[in-house]
């Protein structure tokens, strides 16, 4: 009976290993993104049924999506934040949209020969906290998913655009933010998403420490000096190379007006340090292997 039992265990182990294999796209193409208009940037992700299309995303953006991390949790060669690629892929019939991150992991490893490791680092961060006087932010009117009757099964479109006039991101389901003309307008943002949004424009990561559920609407006014400084920090984080005169504009930005705007919403950014997990890209091909 021992040989038979041994064979059964071997087959079970093999079946378990097979079932745990990472899901992969049925087909996928990766191409360098074309040039966009001067002074403008437009990026997006479109999901419709089994079809996935991503345009003008950096390799760092794809790593963030694949491993469900924040932008500041990925480090590696500078070029991974500046070189941009378009991906068109098909989810297999036995797969689901919830497996897209794992499928991206397999795609990056295959086409970019990506090697990486994880480590923990202590970062200076801001904690997003509620003031002792209480939260004053306006609760969003509805949390239903726009465009699909609230089922969550309709097409998904996430798009972002930017120019010298500001930036805007459509997060889908009626959730968005725009930052232009010295004003951040946000609708249907959770506190965690607000923290991630603000982190694009300040000098360190922001962790949501409010413990407040639900979605909120925000209108945050800042001074022209802080507005320019926040846009510059956002460009630097996205891998944009800026001239020295643009970087010098940071000297005029104190960030005080953002603090005042948050206080009106009953919130504050508290400086602190926190250990965060970081994914380090050790090596990757600058040009993916052929489709």
Backbone as numpy.savetxt, mean C-alpha at the origin, in Angstrom:
# Nx Ny Nz CAx CAy CAz Cx Cy Cz
2.47 -55.16 8.42 1.66 -53.95 8.42 2.51 -52.69 8.42
3.75 -52.82 8.92 4.58 -51.61 9.02 4.85 -50.98 7.66
5.24 -51.80 6.62 5.48 -51.17 5.31 4.25 -50.47 4.77
3.05 -51.08 4.95 1.84 -50.46 4.46 1.55 -49.15 5.18
1.75 -49.17 6.51 1.54 -47.96 7.29 2.52 -46.87 6.88
3.76 -47.28 6.65 4.78 -46.31 6.24 4.43 -45.69 4.90
3.93 -46.53 3.97 3.54 -46.03 2.65 2.38 -45.05 2.77
1.41 -45.38 3.65 0.25 -44.50 3.84 0.67 -43.15 4.37
1.59 -43.16 5.35 2.07 -41.90 5.92 2.80 -41.07 4.88
3.58 -41.76 4.03 4.31 -41.06 2.97 3.35 -40.39 1.99
2.29 -41.14 1.61 1.31 -40.59 0.67 0.57 -39.41 1.28
0.23 -39.53 2.57 -0.45 -38.43 3.26 0.43 -37.19 3.32
1.72 -37.40 3.62 2.65 -36.27 3.68 2.79 -35.60 2.32
2.85 -36.45 1.26 2.97 -35.91 -0.09 1.72 -35.11 -0.47
0.55 -35.65 -0.08 -0.70 -34.95 -0.39 -0.77 -33.62 0.35
-0.33 -33.61 1.62 -0.34 -32.37 2.40 0.60 -31.35 1.79
1.78 -31.79 1.37 2.74 -30.86 0.76 2.18 -30.29 -0.53
1.48 -31.14 -1.32 0.90 -30.67 -2.57 -0.18 -29.63 -2.31
-1.03 -29.91 -1.29 -2.13 -29.01 -1.01 -1.64 -27.68 -0.45
-0.42 -27.65 0.12 0.11 -26.43 0.69 0.96 -25.63 -0.28
1.07 -26.12 -1.54 1.85 -25.40 -2.54 1.24 -24.02 -2.76
2.08 -23.03 -2.97 1.59 -21.66 -3.15 0.76 -21.57 -4.42
-0.39 -20.90 -4.36 -1.19 -20.72 -5.58 -0.45 -19.82 -6.56
-0.71 -20.05 -7.85 -0.07 -19.27 -8.90 -1.11 -18.80 -9.91
-0.81 -17.71 -10.60 -1.67 -17.26 -11.68 -1.66 -18.30 -12.80
-2.78 -18.41 -13.49 -2.84 -19.32 -14.63 -1.90 -18.85 -15.73
-1.98 -17.59 -16.06 -1.05 -16.93 -16.99 -0.79 -15.53 -16.46
0.37 -15.00 -16.78 0.70 -13.65 -16.33 1.74 -13.04 -17.26
1.58 -11.78 -17.57 2.58 -11.05 -18.36 3.04 -9.84 -17.57
4.34 -9.56 -17.67 4.93 -8.40 -16.99 5.69 -7.59 -18.03
5.38 -6.30 -18.09 6.05 -5.43 -19.05 6.45 -4.12 -18.37
7.58 -3.54 -18.77 7.93 -2.22 -18.25 6.84 -1.22 -18.58
6.52 -0.35 -17.65 5.47 0.64 -17.88 5.94 1.69 -18.87
5.02 2.18 -19.68 5.35 3.24 -20.62 5.46 4.58 -19.91
6.04 5.54 -20.61 6.17 6.88 -20.04 4.80 7.53 -19.90
4.63 8.30 -18.82 3.41 9.06 -18.62 3.69 10.53 -18.92
2.62 11.32 -18.94 2.77 12.72 -19.27 3.66 13.45 -18.27
4.32 14.48 -18.73 5.21 15.25 -17.86 4.43 15.82 -16.68
4.98 15.62 -15.48 4.36 16.17 -14.28 3.14 15.42 -13.81
2.86 14.23 -14.39 1.68 13.48 -13.99 2.06 12.02 -13.72
1.35 11.41 -12.78 1.53 9.99 -12.48 0.16 9.38 -12.25
-0.13 8.25 -12.89 -1.38 7.55 -12.67 -1.11 6.06 -12.50
-1.55 5.50 -11.41 -1.35 4.08 -11.15 -2.71 3.46 -10.82
-2.79 2.13 -10.96 -4.08 1.52 -10.65 -4.03 0.02 -10.59
-5.07 -0.54 -9.98 -5.29 -1.98 -9.91 -6.75 -2.22 -10.27
-6.99 -3.10 -11.25 -8.34 -3.42 -11.68 -8.54 -4.93 -11.59
-9.58 -5.33 -10.88 -9.91 -6.75 -10.72 -11.33 -6.96 -11.20
-11.52 -7.82 -12.21 -12.85 -8.10 -12.74 -12.94 -9.60 -13.01
-13.63 -10.31 -12.14 -13.70 -11.75 -12.27 -12.33 -12.37 -12.07
-11.87 -13.12 -13.09 -10.56 -13.77 -13.00 -9.43 -12.90 -13.54
-9.76 -11.73 -14.06 -8.75 -10.88 -14.70 -8.20 -9.85 -13.72
-6.87 -9.77 -13.65 -6.18 -8.82 -12.78 -5.28 -7.95 -13.65
-5.40 -6.63 -13.49 -4.52 -5.72 -14.22 -3.97 -4.67 -13.27
-2.67 -4.53 -13.28 -2.00 -3.50 -12.47 -1.16 -2.65 -13.42
-1.22 -1.34 -13.27 -0.43 -0.49 -14.16 0.39 0.53 -13.39
1.59 0.71 -13.87 2.53 1.73 -13.40 2.83 1.60 -11.91
3.03 0.36 -11.45 3.42 0.12 -10.06 4.90 -0.25 -10.01
5.58 0.20 -8.97 6.99 -0.15 -8.80 7.09 -1.57 -8.27
8.28 -2.14 -8.39 8.49 -3.48 -7.84 8.26 -3.48 -6.33
8.60 -2.37 -5.69 8.36 -2.26 -4.25 6.87 -2.29 -3.95
6.06 -1.63 -4.79 4.61 -1.68 -4.62 4.11 -3.13 -4.68
4.63 -3.89 -5.63 4.19 -5.28 -5.78 4.60 -6.13 -4.58
5.78 -5.86 -4.03 6.21 -6.60 -2.84 5.29 -6.27 -1.66
4.93 -4.98 -1.53 4.01 -4.57 -0.48 2.68 -5.32 -0.60
2.15 -5.40 -1.83 0.89 -6.11 -2.05 1.04 -7.60 -1.79
2.13 -8.18 -2.27 2.30 -9.63 -2.19 2.42 -10.12 -0.75
3.07 -9.33 0.09 3.32 -9.78 1.46 2.48 -9.04 2.50
1.49 -8.27 2.00 0.54 -7.58 2.88 1.27 -6.71 3.92
2.16 -5.87 3.43 2.95 -5.02 4.30 2.67 -3.55 4.00
3.22 -2.68 4.81 3.20 -1.26 4.54 4.44 -0.90 3.73
4.38 0.25 3.05 5.48 0.65 2.18 6.79 0.76 2.95
6.72 1.27 4.17 7.94 1.48 4.96 8.50 0.17 5.51
7.76 -0.94 5.35 8.26 -2.23 5.85 9.06 -3.00 4.81
9.28 -2.41 3.64 10.04 -3.07 2.58 11.28 -2.24 2.29
12.43 -2.88 2.31 13.68 -2.18 1.98 14.45 -3.01 0.96
15.35 -2.36 0.26 16.14 -3.03 -0.76 16.84 -2.01 -1.63
17.34 -2.42 -2.80 18.01 -1.47 -3.70 17.08 -0.32 -4.08
17.64 0.86 -4.30 16.81 2.03 -4.58 15.93 1.85 -5.82
16.42 1.09 -6.81 15.69 0.99 -8.06 14.34 0.29 -7.91
14.13 -0.52 -6.87 12.86 -1.23 -6.75 11.70 -0.27 -6.47
11.99 0.96 -6.04 10.94 1.96 -5.81 10.74 2.87 -7.01
11.63 2.81 -8.00 11.55 3.74 -9.12 11.18 3.07 -10.44
11.67 1.86 -10.70 11.33 1.16 -11.95 9.91 0.60 -11.84
9.12 0.84 -12.89 7.70 0.50 -12.83 7.31 -0.52 -13.90
6.32 -1.35 -13.54 5.92 -2.45 -14.40 4.39 -2.56 -14.44
3.89 -3.06 -15.58 2.47 -3.39 -15.72 2.33 -4.91 -15.67
1.33 -5.40 -14.95 1.08 -6.84 -14.86 -0.36 -7.11 -15.29
-0.52 -8.09 -16.18 -1.84 -8.60 -16.55 -1.83 -10.09 -16.25
-2.78 -10.55 -15.47 -2.76 -11.95 -15.02 -4.18 -12.50 -14.95
-4.26 -13.84 -14.96 -5.53 -14.54 -14.86 -5.50 -15.46 -13.65
-6.51 -15.36 -12.81 -6.64 -16.25 -11.66 -7.17 -17.59 -12.14
-6.58 -18.72 -11.74 -7.08 -20.03 -12.19 -8.48 -20.30 -11.65
-9.20 -21.22 -12.30 -10.59 -21.51 -11.93 -10.71 -21.99 -10.49
-9.67 -22.68 -9.99 -9.72 -23.19 -8.62 -9.22 -22.16 -7.61
-8.81 -20.99 -8.09 -8.28 -19.96 -7.20 -9.33 -18.92 -6.86
-8.93 -17.91 -6.09 -9.83 -16.83 -5.70 -9.06 -15.53 -5.60
-9.79 -14.42 -5.61 -9.12 -13.12 -5.54 -8.39 -12.93 -4.21
-8.84 -13.63 -3.16 -8.16 -13.54 -1.88 -6.77 -14.13 -1.89
-6.45 -14.91 -2.93 -5.12 -15.53 -3.04 -4.17 -14.72 -3.92
-4.61 -13.56 -4.40 -3.76 -12.75 -5.27 -2.40 -12.43 -4.63
-2.34 -12.04 -3.34 -1.02 -11.78 -2.75 -0.08 -12.98 -2.86
-0.58 -14.19 -2.57 0.28 -15.37 -2.65 0.67 -15.66 -4.10
-0.23 -15.40 -5.03 0.09 -15.58 -6.45 1.17 -14.59 -6.88
1.09 -13.36 -6.36 2.12 -12.36 -6.65 3.48 -12.79 -6.10
3.48 -13.39 -4.90 4.72 -13.88 -4.33 5.39 -14.87 -5.27
4.61 -15.82 -5.79 5.16 -16.83 -6.70 5.64 -16.18 -7.99
4.89 -15.19 -8.49 5.26 -14.51 -9.73 6.56 -13.74 -9.58
6.72 -13.02 -8.47 7.94 -12.25 -8.24 9.15 -13.15 -8.10
8.97 -14.28 -7.41 10.08 -15.22 -7.25 10.47 -15.82 -8.59
9.47 -16.10 -9.45 9.74 -16.75 -10.73 10.34 -15.79 -11.75
9.69 -14.65 -11.97 10.10 -13.77 -13.07 11.23 -12.82 -12.69
11.30 -12.42 -11.42 12.35 -11.50 -10.99 13.47 -12.20 -10.22
13.35 -13.53 -10.04 14.33 -14.29 -9.25 14.60 -13.61 -7.91
13.54 -13.15 -7.29 13.67 -12.33 -6.09 14.10 -13.16 -4.88
15.10 -12.67 -4.17 15.55 -13.27 -2.92 15.36 -12.25 -1.81
14.80 -12.69 -0.69 14.55 -11.74 0.39 14.60 -12.45 1.74
14.64 -11.64 2.79 14.60 -12.17 4.16 13.88 -11.18 5.06
13.43 -11.67 6.20 12.73 -10.83 7.16 13.64 -10.52 8.35
13.44 -9.35 8.91 14.14 -8.99 10.14 13.31 -7.95 10.89
13.65 -7.74 12.14 12.93 -6.73 12.93 13.85 -5.57 13.21
13.29 -4.35 13.08 14.05 -3.14 13.35 13.21 -2.21 14.21
13.89 -1.43 15.01 13.19 -0.42 15.80 13.14 0.87 15.00
11.94 1.42 14.84 11.75 2.62 14.05 11.23 3.75 14.93
11.61 4.98 14.61 10.85 6.12 15.16 9.52 6.16 14.43
8.43 6.22 15.16 7.10 6.21 14.57 6.25 7.28 15.24
5.07 7.51 14.68 4.03 8.27 15.34 2.91 7.30 15.70
2.36 7.47 16.89 1.15 6.75 17.25 -0.04 7.67 17.03
-1.01 7.21 16.21 -2.25 7.98 16.03 -3.15 7.68 17.22
-3.44 8.71 18.02 -4.19 8.52 19.26 -5.36 9.49 19.35
-6.35 9.13 20.16 -7.49 10.00 20.42 -7.15 10.92 21.58
-7.47 12.21 21.44 -7.23 13.16 22.52 -8.10 12.83 23.73
-7.65 13.25 24.90 -8.42 13.01 26.12 -9.79 13.68 26.06
-9.90 14.74 25.27 -11.18 15.45 25.14 -12.18 14.68 24.29
-11.71 13.62 23.61 -12.63 12.78 22.84 -12.53 12.98 21.33
-13.03 12.00 20.59 -12.99 12.03 19.14 -14.06 12.97 18.59
-13.67 13.80 17.63 -14.61 14.74 17.02 -14.81 14.48 15.54
-14.13 13.50 14.99 -14.24 13.18 13.56 -15.66 12.75 13.23
-16.09 13.06 12.01 -17.44 12.75 11.57 -17.53 11.31 11.07
-18.47 10.54 11.61 -18.67 9.16 11.16 -19.22 9.17 9.73
-18.72 8.25 8.89 -19.19 8.18 7.51 -20.67 7.80 7.48
-21.39 8.34 6.49 -22.83 8.12 6.41 -23.17 6.67 6.16
-22.37 5.97 5.35 -22.68 4.58 5.01 -21.40 3.81 4.83
-21.42 2.53 5.24 -20.28 1.65 5.04 -20.54 0.62 3.95
-21.64 0.77 3.21 -21.95 -0.21 2.16 -20.96 -0.08 1.03
-20.74 -1.20 0.32 -19.79 -1.21 -0.80 -20.44 -0.60 -2.02
-19.80 0.42 -2.56 -20.37 1.12 -3.71 -20.26 0.28 -4.96
-21.30 0.36 -5.81 -21.20 -0.23 -7.14 -21.58 -1.68 -7.24
-21.74 -2.43 -6.16 -22.07 -3.85 -6.30 -23.18 -4.26 -5.35
-23.96 -3.29 -4.89 -25.07 -3.61 -4.03 -24.66 -4.10 -2.66
-23.40 -3.85 -2.29 -22.93 -4.27 -0.98 -22.50 -5.71 -0.92
-22.51 -6.44 -2.05 -22.15 -7.85 -2.03 -20.67 -8.07 -1.90
-19.86 -7.05 -2.34 -18.41 -7.23 -2.30 -17.88 -8.11 -3.40
-18.76 -8.51 -4.39 -18.33 -9.44 -5.43 -18.21 -8.76 -6.79
-18.45 -7.48 -6.88 -18.35 -6.79 -8.15 -16.92 -6.46 -8.51
-16.73 -5.81 -9.66 -15.38 -5.40 -10.06 -14.75 -4.49 -9.01
-13.44 -4.60 -8.86 -12.71 -3.77 -7.91 -11.76 -2.87 -8.68
-11.84 -1.58 -8.43 -10.94 -0.62 -9.06 -10.29 0.22 -7.98
-8.97 0.18 -7.94 -8.21 1.03 -7.04 -7.26 1.84 -7.91
-7.37 3.15 -7.84 -6.57 4.00 -8.73 -6.00 5.17 -7.96
-4.83 5.60 -8.43 -4.17 6.75 -7.82 -3.58 7.62 -8.92
-3.63 8.92 -8.71 -3.04 9.83 -9.67 -2.39 10.99 -8.96
-1.42 11.59 -9.61 -0.73 12.71 -8.99 -0.13 13.64 -10.02
-0.03 14.89 -9.64 0.60 15.90 -10.48 1.09 17.01 -9.57
1.56 18.09 -10.16 2.00 19.22 -9.34 0.84 19.85 -8.57
-0.39 19.53 -8.99 -1.56 20.09 -8.32 -2.01 19.27 -7.12
-1.39 18.10 -6.91 -1.77 17.28 -5.77 -1.91 15.82 -6.14
-2.46 15.03 -5.22 -2.60 13.60 -5.44 -4.01 13.17 -5.02
-4.45 12.04 -5.57 -5.74 11.48 -5.20 -5.70 9.97 -5.32
-6.36 9.28 -4.40 -6.40 7.82 -4.41 -7.85 7.37 -4.21
-8.34 6.55 -5.15 -9.65 5.93 -5.03 -9.44 4.52 -4.50
-9.89 4.26 -3.29 -9.68 2.96 -2.64 -10.82 1.98 -2.90
-11.83 2.39 -3.66 -12.96 1.52 -3.96 -14.02 1.58 -2.88
-15.25 1.21 -3.24 -16.34 1.17 -2.28 -16.70 2.52 -1.69
-16.43 3.60 -2.43 -16.74 4.93 -1.93 -15.68 5.50 -1.00
-14.58 4.79 -0.81 -13.49 5.25 0.05 -12.41 5.91 -0.81
-12.03 7.13 -0.43 -11.01 7.83 -1.21 -10.37 8.93 -0.38
-9.27 9.45 -0.91 -8.74 10.70 -0.36 -8.09 11.50 -1.48
-8.16 12.81 -1.34 -7.46 13.71 -2.25 -6.65 14.69 -1.40
-5.52 15.09 -1.94 -4.66 16.03 -1.23 -4.22 17.07 -2.23
-4.85 18.23 -2.17 -4.55 19.31 -3.10 -5.02 20.64 -2.53
-4.40 21.70 -3.01 -4.79 23.06 -2.58 -4.77 23.18 -1.05
-3.73 22.64 -0.43 -3.49 22.76 1.02 -4.55 22.05 1.87
-5.17 21.03 1.31 -6.27 20.38 2.03 -6.31 18.88 1.74
-6.44 18.09 2.80 -6.65 16.65 2.66 -8.12 16.36 2.89
-8.79 15.86 1.86 -10.19 15.45 1.97 -10.24 13.93 1.90
-10.83 13.30 2.90 -10.91 11.84 2.96 -12.33 11.42 3.30
-12.80 10.37 2.65 -14.14 9.84 2.91 -14.07 8.33 3.11
-14.84 7.87 4.10 -14.95 6.44 4.41 -13.59 5.80 4.69
-12.83 6.42 5.56 -11.53 5.86 5.96 -11.62 5.35 7.39
-11.13 4.13 7.61 -10.96 3.64 8.97 -9.77 4.37 9.59
-9.63 4.27 10.91 -8.50 4.91 11.56 -7.17 4.32 11.08
-7.17 3.01 10.84 -5.94 2.36 10.34 -5.58 2.90 8.96
-6.60 3.09 8.09 -6.34 3.61 6.75 -5.93 5.07 6.81
-6.52 5.84 7.73 -6.08 7.23 7.91 -4.61 7.27 8.31
-4.21 6.38 9.23 -2.81 6.33 9.65 -1.91 6.03 8.46
-2.29 5.05 7.63 -1.50 4.70 6.45 -1.45 5.86 5.47
-2.59 6.57 5.32 -2.65 7.70 4.39 -1.73 8.82 4.83
-1.82 9.20 6.10 -0.98 10.28 6.60 0.50 9.92 6.55
0.80 8.62 6.73 2.21 8.18 6.72 2.88 8.44 5.38
2.08 8.58 4.32 2.65 8.89 3.00 3.29 10.28 2.99
2.83 11.16 3.89 3.17 12.57 3.79 4.01 13.10 4.95
4.39 12.24 5.89 5.18 12.70 7.02 6.52 11.97 7.04
7.31 12.24 8.07 8.70 11.77 8.07 8.91 10.42 8.75
7.84 9.72 9.14 8.00 8.42 9.77 6.70 7.63 9.70
6.74 6.32 9.91 5.52 5.52 9.90 4.53 5.97 10.97
3.25 5.69 10.73 2.20 6.01 11.70 1.45 4.73 12.03
1.32 4.44 13.32 0.59 3.25 13.78 -0.74 3.69 14.38
-1.80 3.01 13.99 -3.12 3.31 14.55 -3.20 2.77 15.98
-3.31 3.66 16.94 -3.42 3.27 18.35 -4.71 3.82 18.96
-5.70 4.12 18.08 -6.95 4.70 18.57 -7.88 3.65 19.16
-7.86 2.45 18.57 -8.80 1.42 19.01 -10.24 1.74 18.63
-10.43 2.66 17.67 -11.77 3.11 17.28 -12.19 2.37 16.01
-13.34 1.66 16.02 -13.81 0.97 14.81 -14.60 1.90 13.90
-14.93 1.43 12.71 -15.78 2.17 11.80 -15.01 3.07 10.86
-15.76 3.71 9.94 -15.19 4.62 8.94 -15.59 6.06 9.23
-14.69 6.98 8.85 -14.91 8.39 9.16 -14.57 9.27 7.95
-15.10 10.50 7.97 -14.78 11.50 6.96 -13.88 12.57 7.59
-12.90 13.02 6.82 -11.94 13.99 7.34 -11.74 15.12 6.34
-11.59 16.34 6.85 -11.18 17.50 6.07 -10.10 18.22 6.87
-8.85 18.06 6.44 -7.72 18.58 7.20 -7.03 19.69 6.40
-7.04 20.89 6.94 -6.41 22.04 6.28 -4.99 22.23 6.82
-4.03 22.48 5.92 -2.65 22.74 6.34 -2.16 24.01 5.65
-1.06 24.53 6.13 -0.48 25.73 5.53 0.17 25.39 4.19
0.35 26.39 3.31 1.04 26.12 2.04 2.43 25.53 2.25
3.14 25.97 3.28 4.50 25.45 3.53 4.45 23.97 3.91
3.51 23.62 4.81 3.39 22.21 5.20 2.86 21.36 4.05
1.98 21.94 3.24 1.46 21.22 2.08 2.59 20.84 1.12
3.46 21.79 0.81 4.58 21.50 -0.08 5.51 20.46 0.54
5.78 20.60 1.83 6.65 19.64 2.50 6.07 18.24 2.49
4.76 18.11 2.69 4.12 16.81 2.71 4.15 16.16 1.32
3.95 16.95 0.28 4.03 16.41 -1.09 5.45 15.94 -1.41
6.44 16.69 -0.95 7.83 16.31 -1.20 8.16 15.00 -0.49
7.72 14.86 0.75 7.98 13.61 1.48 7.29 12.42 0.81
6.09 12.66 0.27 5.38 11.61 -0.43 6.14 11.18 -1.69
6.69 12.15 -2.40 7.46 11.83 -3.62 8.73 11.06 -3.28
9.40 11.46 -2.21 10.63 10.76 -1.80 10.31 9.31 -1.44
9.22 9.09 -0.69 8.84 7.74 -0.28 8.50 6.87 -1.49
8.00 7.50 -2.57 7.62 6.76 -3.77 8.79 6.53 -4.71
9.99 6.97 -4.31 11.17 6.71 -5.12 11.46 7.77 -6.17
10.81 8.92 -6.08 11.04 10.00 -7.05 12.31 10.75 -6.67
13.17 10.99 -7.65 14.38 11.77 -7.43 14.06 13.24 -7.64
14.29 14.04 -6.61 13.94 15.46 -6.66 15.21 16.31 -6.69
15.14 17.49 -7.30 16.29 18.39 -7.33 16.55 18.98 -5.95
17.78 19.43 -5.69 18.13 19.98 -4.37 17.23 21.12 -3.92
16.80 21.99 -4.86 15.97 23.11 -4.47 14.62 22.65 -3.93
14.11 21.53 -4.43 12.85 21.00 -3.91 13.05 20.46 -2.50
14.15 19.79 -2.27 14.42 19.24 -0.94 14.61 20.35 0.09
15.15 21.49 -0.35 15.36 22.60 0.59 14.03 23.16 1.09
12.95 22.93 0.34 11.64 23.41 0.77 11.18 22.73 2.05
11.77 21.58 2.36 11.42 20.88 3.60 11.79 21.71 4.83
12.78 22.58 4.69 13.21 23.40 5.82 12.10 24.37 6.27
11.16 24.67 5.35 10.09 25.61 5.68 8.84 24.92 6.23
8.90 23.58 6.28 7.72 22.82 6.70 7.91 22.30 8.12
7.09 22.78 9.05 7.20 22.35 10.45 6.26 21.20 10.78
5.16 21.08 10.02 4.16 20.07 10.32 3.17 20.49 11.38
3.33 21.70 11.92 2.45 22.15 13.00 0.99 22.25 12.56
0.77 22.67 11.32 -0.62 22.85 10.88 -1.35 21.51 10.76
-0.63 20.43 10.43 -1.26 19.11 10.41 -1.67 18.69 11.81
-0.83 18.98 12.78 -1.17 18.67 14.18 -2.43 19.42 14.61
-2.53 20.70 14.22 -3.70 21.50 14.57 -4.95 20.93 13.91
-4.84 20.54 12.63 -5.98 19.99 11.90 -6.46 18.69 12.54
-5.51 17.84 12.96 -5.88 16.58 13.60 -6.54 16.83 14.96
-6.05 17.82 15.68 -6.64 18.15 16.98 -8.11 18.54 16.83
-8.45 19.22 15.74 -9.85 19.59 15.51 -10.72 18.35 15.31
-10.10 17.24 14.87 -10.81 15.98 14.70 -10.72 15.11 15.96
-10.07 15.64 17.00 -9.92 14.89 18.24 -8.81 13.87 18.21
-7.79 14.11 17.38 -6.70 13.15 17.20 -5.35 13.83 17.38
-4.33 13.04 17.59 -2.98 13.57 17.67 -1.98 12.51 17.21
-0.79 12.97 16.81 0.32 12.09 16.47 1.35 12.18 17.59
1.58 11.05 18.25 2.49 11.02 19.40 3.80 10.33 19.00
4.95 11.05 19.04 6.23 10.41 18.68 6.59 9.30 19.66
7.09 8.19 19.14 7.54 7.08 19.97 8.42 6.17 19.13
8.91 5.09 19.71 9.67 4.09 18.97 8.94 2.76 19.07
9.05 1.94 18.00 8.38 0.65 18.00 9.14 -0.32 17.12
9.23 -1.60 17.52 9.85 -2.61 16.66 8.88 -3.01 15.55
9.35 -2.97 14.31 8.52 -3.33 13.17 9.22 -4.39 12.33
8.44 -5.30 11.77 9.01 -6.30 10.87 9.33 -5.65 9.53
10.47 -6.00 8.99 10.91 -5.46 7.70 11.24 -6.62 6.76
10.79 -6.49 5.52 11.13 -7.46 4.48 12.23 -6.85 3.63
13.38 -7.48 3.60 14.54 -6.96 2.88 14.70 -7.70 1.55
14.67 -6.95 0.45 14.92 -7.53 -0.86 16.44 -7.58 -1.06
16.99 -8.79 -0.99 18.44 -8.96 -1.13 18.88 -8.83 -2.58
18.09 -9.38 -3.49 18.44 -9.31 -4.91 17.20 -9.54 -5.76
17.20 -8.96 -6.96 16.10 -9.15 -7.91 16.59 -8.71 -9.28
16.06 -9.33 -10.32 16.40 -8.95 -11.68 15.75 -7.61 -12.01
16.51 -6.72 -12.66 15.93 -5.44 -13.07 14.97 -5.61 -14.26
15.19 -6.65 -15.04 14.28 -6.98 -16.15 13.75 -8.38 -15.92
12.42 -8.55 -15.81 11.87 -9.88 -15.55 12.13 -10.82 -16.70
12.17 -12.11 -16.41 12.32 -13.09 -17.47 11.11 -13.04 -18.39
11.24 -13.60 -19.59 10.21 -13.46 -20.60 8.89 -14.09 -20.15
7.79 -13.50 -20.65 6.45 -14.00 -20.30 6.21 -15.37 -20.94
